[in-house]
Amino acid sequence: MRAALAVLVIVALAGGAHPVRAQTVIQLDGAVNLGYQSTTAIAAAGDGPGAPVPTGSRAFTEVRPGILVASGSSRLAWRLGYTFIAMFDFTDLAGTVYSNRLDAALAAELSETTVFTLTAGAVQGGTVFQLSERAPEAGQPALRAPGNPALVAGSVGESTTTALTAHLRLGQGVTASFSTPQDDLGQLSYTLAGYASLERVFPRDAIGFELRSNLGRLRTQAADATPYYSITNSLLGRWSHDFSWRWSGFATAGVEQVVTLAGSYPLAILPTGSVNASYQMRDSALSWSFTHGAATNLQTGTVAMTDVVSARAAVSFDPVRARAFGVSAGFLHSQPLGEASALVAAGTGNAVQADAGIGWALTDSVVMTARYSLAYQFDQTGGVSPSLAQVFMLGVTARYSNDRYVPPVPTMGQRVDGGDAVGFPGARPVP
């Protein structure tokens, strides 16, 4: 963290010295939502007709004050946001629940050939609440901890992309993530992941390789579980291709080895890879992805061979006002890792996810929103019953800002030609 803060100070000074003056925007939000959430544990086929099926549901009113501060210039852009959430239960006024969310992002052009990015985020609240905290088009299927425990989760990551020559590009990144029960912070699970990549860029293709490494300290859901460590190392080839000015694709393929220090032995070399296809329009995007490989789950404290299929869409009806629709759906299948200990594989199974949301501007400062999220998991090992979680919210958000334009945080995008990249505000055009 000290190193990251030092980098931020240097970058801020460099950006402030640039002749293009930074634009700082302060935006205040106040949202009131009416919602309903439910969690249901479905009795397994072998439990018998008299087996208990725990359920929990609530109708609630939600108040969300928030603040967003953003600034952008031709070499530096950053954004910091905080939201406080108070959920009042209609049936139990004493059951008021409070949650918090913090997000930060920064991008800086350290030189004409190097771009640095830093992201951080943290959320505190129940697992069902966290389902609806991400954007609807960013949903991801995952196996959750049983019930609806309150968790504190977050991540911080940095990445750097450098153009070594006109056609050779070097990239690196490090991300740290954690999750822990809110009422017992000592039950911490975390991962530290890093990668390095080298690519040769052609007019419509980018071909290269990537090295990845992941260290995890995990704790399973058992009350007396002992933490264990997991190490995953991967070598992949990568290929990006622009099929047209709208269609593009990205694929990786390679091998990995997983070592779980929980009474197991180093596993045989396993295949891993991913495929992604995306369709870009002026203000909208569609994408589909498939990934296969070993993955760690911080909520359940497991390491498993995982297959994930996801589809996402974000459609803007009006680029000036907040009139947009987002949707995502996905399926996850995880299974034990060969020779790994049963402790490592406890809770593996299947998960289905679906999210949909719409925002419609009634005026320049008032937006109506609607959101639905669904998460269903089944066929889990370790005696975990299938469960279904749903969240529906309808609300109104009032917004005040000192500027109508909020500077975006630049991103590299996935297209070879950079057609889906977001540049620095006021930056010179790139050939």
N, C-alpha and C positions, 0 to 999 in steps of 0.2 A: 504494500500500500504506500509506503514511503517513496518507493521508486516511481509509482504511478503518479503520486502527487507532484513529485519533482518534474516529471514529464509534462504534466498539466501546466505548471507554472511557466516552464520554458516555452511551451506551445502558445500559451496565452500572451506572453510577451512578444513572441514572434508575430502572432496574428495582429496584436494591437499596433505593431510598428508598420504594418502594411498600409499603403496609401489609401486603400478602400476602407471607409469607415464602417465598423460593425453596426448592425441594426439589432437592438434588443427589444423583445416583445414580452410583455407580461399579460397573461391571460388568466382570468378568474372564472371558475365554473361552479355552478350550484345545481345539483340534480336531485329530483325527487322521483322515486320509482315505486310502483306497486308490483309485488312479485309473489311467486309461489315456488317453493322448492320441496322436493321429496326424495327420500332414500328408502329403498326397499331391498331387504335381503330375501331372496327367493329360495324356498326350500328345495334341496337337491332331491333327485328321484329316489334315492335310497334312504331318505330321512324319515319316511313314513307319513301317513296323513295327519298324525297328531303333533308333528314337529313344529316348534315355534318359528314364526316368520317375523323377525323384528322389522318394524317400519318406523319412519319418522317423516313428518311433513309439517310445513308451516306456511301460512299466508302472512306477508310482512309488508311494512313500509320501510323504504330505504332512503336515507338522506346522505348525499355525497358532495360535500364541499371540496374543491380542489384548486390547485394553482399550477400554472405552467410558465416557466421562464425560458425563453429561447433567444439565441443570438447567432448571427451569421455574417460572415464577410467572405471575401474571395479566397481566403486561405484557412479560415477557422469557423466552425459551426458547432454549437452545443445546445443541449436541451436538458432541462431538469423539471420533473413533475412530481407532485405529491397529492394523494387523495386520501381523505379520511371517510370511512363508511360506518354509519350507525344503522343497524337493522332492528326495527321494533316489531316484535311479534304481536299479532292481533289477539291471540288467545292467551298470551302470558306476558303481561307488561314487565314482569321481573326478568324475563328471558331476553333482554336487550343484548345484542352482540355487537362488538366494535371490531373493526378491521382497518388495516392500513396498507397502502401501496406506495412504493417509491420507485421512480424510474429516472435514469440518467443516460445520456449518450453524448459523445464528442467525436468529431472528425477534424483532422488537421492535415494540411499539406505541408509536410516538413521540408520538402524541396520540390523541384519540378518533376522529380521521378518517384517520390515516396509519399504515400498517404497512410496516416495513422488513425485508427479508430479505437474508441474505448466505450464500453457499454456496462451498465450496472442496473440491477433491479432487485427489489425485495418485496414480499407480500406476506401478510400475517392474517390468518383466518382459516375457516373450515375448508376441507377439501372440496365440498360441493360449491361453496362460495368461490373458490379459486377457479372453478370451471368457467365461470362467466367473466373472469377478470381479463382474459386475453381477448384480442380482437376475434370476431366470429370467423374470419377467413384464416386465422392462425391456429385453429384447433388441432389437437394432436391426441390420438388414442393412447391410453396408458392404463396400466393396472394401478388402482388406488388402494390405500390402506382401508381395511374394513371399517364400516360405519362412516362417521363424518367428523373425524378428529380435527381439532384446531392445530394448524401447523405454522411454522415460520420457515419460509423458503426464500432462496435468492441466488443470484449469480453475478459474477463480474468477469469481464473478458476484454482482451485487447487483441488487435491484429494490425499487421503492417504489410502493405503491398509495395514492392519496389520494382521499377522497370530498369533492369540491369543494362539492357540494350534496347534498340527499337523493336526487337522481336522476342526478347527473353524477359520473363517476369518471375520474381521471387516473392513468395508469401509466407507468413508465419503468424501464429496466434496461440494464445493461452487463455483457458477459461476455467474458473473455479465455481462450483455449484454446491449448495448445501440444503439440507432439509432436516427439521427437528420438531418434535412435538412441542406445542406452546407451553404446556404445563410441566415439561421435563426437558429442559434445554440440554441436559447431559446426554440424551439419547441421539446424539448428532450423527448424521451420515453425510459424507461429502465426496466429491470427485474433483480431481485436478487433471485437465486434459490439455494437450498441446499438439500442434501440427506444424509441418514445414512442407512447402510445395515449390516446384520449379516447373514452368511452362514455356513452351515455344509457341508463339502466336503467329498464325497465318491469317490471310484475309477473312476466312470464314470458319477457321478451326483454331483450337488451342489444345495442344497435346503435351502431357507431362506426367509427373509422378508426385506422390505425396506420402510422407511419413507421419504416422499418428501414434500417440502414446497416451494412456489413460490410467491414472492411479485412483482407486476408490477405497474409502474406509466406510464399510457398510454395517448396518445392524438390522437384523430381521425383526419381524413383528412380535416374536415371542418375548414375554415379559423378562425372562432371565437370559436373553440372548447375549452372547459375547461378540463384540465387534470383530470383524475380520477384514483383511485387505485383499484387493483384487487388482491385477495388473494386466493391461491389454496393450499389445504392440501390433501395429498394422503397417503394411506396405501396399500401396495402391497405385495403379495407373489411372489417369484421368483424361477425359476428352470432352471438349465443348464444341458444339457445331451450331451455326446459324443456318436453318433450313430456308428461311425467307426473312423478310424485314419484320415479320411478326412471330413466326415460329422459331424456337430454339430448343436445344437439348443439352443435357449434361449427364455424363455417366462416369462411374468409377468401378474398378474391379481389382481385386487383389487377395491377399492372404493375411491372416492374423493369428496370434497365439495368445491364449488367456491363461494366466496363472492365478489361482485362488488359494490364498494361504489360510485354508480352513480344513486341513486334513485331506486335501486332494493333491494330485500331481499335475505338472504342466500338461496341458491338453495337446493333442495333435494339432497340426496346422489346419486352420479352418478357412473356408472361403468367405469372402465378404465383398459387398458392392452395393451400388445404388444406381437408379435411373431416374431422371427428372426431365419432363417436357413442359414448356410454358408457352403461352400465347399472349402477346402484349398488344393492347390497343392504346388509344391516346390517353385515356384516364382509367383504364380497367385492365385486369389481368386474370388469366386462368392458368392453373398448373396442376400437374399430376406427378406423383413420385412413388417410388418403391425402394425400400432399403432392406438389406439382409446382412446380419452380423451379430456379434455379441454386444449386449447392451446392459448397462447397470440401471437399476430403478431405486432412486433414493427413498421413495415412500415405503416400498416393501422391503428394501434392503437385499435385493436379489441380483444375481448375474445370470443371464439366460441368452440363448440363441433366439434372436427376434426377427420377425418379418413384419414390416409395416407398409401398408398401402394407404395413401392419402390423396384427396382431391380438394382443391381450393379455388375460390373465385371471389374477386372483389370488383364490383361494377359501380361506376360513378355515373349518375344520371345528370349531374350538374357540377362541373369542376369548380365553379365559383362558390356555390352554397353547399352546405353539408347534406347532400342528397345522394346516398350511396347504400348499396346492399352488399353484404358479405356472407359467405357460406362456406362450410368445410365439412368433410366427412372422412372417416378413416377406420381401418381395421388393423388390429395388432394380434399376432400369434407368437407366443414365446414358449420355449420348451427347454428342459434341462440341458446343461452343457456336458455331454458325454460322461467323463470320469469325475466330474465335480461332485463335491459332497452334497448330500440331501439338504443340508442347511442352506447352501447357496441357491438351490433351485426352488425352495419353498415358496408357494404362491404363484408359480408360473401358470399361464393359461391364455385366455383370449379376451380381447376388449374391443368394443365398438364405440365410436364417437360421432356426434353430429352437432353442428352449431349453425345458427342462422341469425342474422341481425340486420336491422335497417335503421338508418337515420334520415330524418326528413326535416329540412329547415322550414319552420313556420314563419320566421322573420330572420333578419340578419343576426340576431342574438339569441333566438329561442329555437331549439331543436327537439323534435319528438323522436323517441327511440323505442325500439322493441327488440327483444332478444330471447332466444330459446337455446338451451344447451341440454344434451343428453349424453350420458355415459353408462354403458352396460358392460359388465365383465362376467365371464362364466368359464366353466371347465377348469377352475384353478385347483392346483395340488395343495396338499397340506390341510385338507378339510375345510377350506374357505368356501362359503356358500356363494352362489351367484348373487349379484346385486345390481340394482338399477338406480341411477340418480338423474333427476331432472330439475331444471331451473327455468322459470319463465319470468320476464320482467317487462313492464311497460312504463315509460316515464317521460319526463320533460326536463331538459337541461337549459338553463339560462347562462349566457356567456358574455363576459365583458373583456375587451382587449384594447390596448392602446394602439393597436395596428391590426388591420384586417388580414395582413399577410404574415404568416408565421414561418420564419426561415426553416427550411428542411435540413435534416442531418444527412449529409451526402452518403451514398452507398455505391458500391462498385457494380452491382447487378450481376447477372449471369451470362448475358450475351457477349459474344466475342467482340462485336463492334461497339459495345458499350451503349446500345440503344435504350436499355432499361436502367441505366445508371442515373443516379441523382447527383448533380454537380453542386459545387459551392456557389452560394448566391453572388452574383456579379462577377463570376470568374470569367477569364478570357476563354473563348471557344477553343476546343481541342481538335486538331486536324484529324 
